Amino acid sequence: MKRALTPGTFDPITSGHLDVITRAAQLVDEVVVAVAASQKKGPRGPLFTLDERVALVEEATAHLPNVRVEPFDELLVDFARKVEAEVVIKGLRAITDFEYEFQMTALNYQLDRNLETMFIMSPPQYMYLSSSIVKEIASLHGDLGDFVPPCVRKALEAKFA
């Protein structure tokens, strides 16, 4: 069984994240969406709690039978070993993503040479999309359009009511 790990803070999960997860689910037997506990506290910390983020990702991916969602608060390579993932699958939007992900991939390779990393390029409609942008639009009561799944739209509207 090929198991992949798709990590992120998912604060909140966007349609771009969902695209990567859906495409990853077509490549492997099982995808574990690993929702990271953010180390940031205060105003720069996550809008949604870890439990809220896990619940939103679970709801957004409920239609994908080979996807499960788990929180984690440890090194990615340690979590990958724990869930027996063979590969990390990440989305890439732009060159700035590549630079950061290249560093993380190199570091993870030094920590565990058996853990591979694969990248899925975002389609054009999601190349500019980020959780930060989504939160800003929501905070200004803008139209979230197709930027987020319906469950996230509802949760954002409640947070910024």
Protein Blocks (a to p, Z undefined) as FASTA:
>chain_A
ZZdddddfkiacdfklmmmmmmmmmmmmbdcddddddfbgcjllcfbdfklmmmmmmmmm
mmpmkbccddddddfklmmmmnopabdcdddfblmlmmmmmmmmmmmmmmomkbccdddd
ddfklmmgcfklmmmmmmnopafkjmbcfklmmmmmmmmZZ
